[in-house]
Amino acid sequence: MQEYDLYLNPQKSSIGLYVRKGAGLPDLADSKNWIFDGTAAQASLPPALVKEIEANGHAFRDMN
């Protein structure tokens, strides 16, 4: 099963950023502001979020 890494930005705590496991944040201009917060299995994420990650390589999620 596919897994996805979650990154959080302490300055924007209400937004999470998901990428494929191990992909990191190489293309993000402010990547130093994002902190790795763990890995989630595909089954624990909404299907629409998984589709967005697969299509774009990343997806933002409202963490509230």
Stockholm file with secondary structure:
# STOCKHOLM 1.0

chainA/1-64         MQEYDLYLNPQKSSIGLYVRKGAGLPDLADSKNWIFDGTAAQASLPPALVKEIEANGHAFRDMN
#=GR chainA/1-64 SS CCEEEEEECGGGTTEEEEEETTCCCTTCTTGGGCEEEEEEEGGGSCHHHHHHHHHHSEEEEECC
#=GC SS_cons        CCEEEEEECGGGTTEEEEEETTCCCTTCTTGGGCEEEEEEEGGGSCHHHHHHHHHHSEEEEECC
//
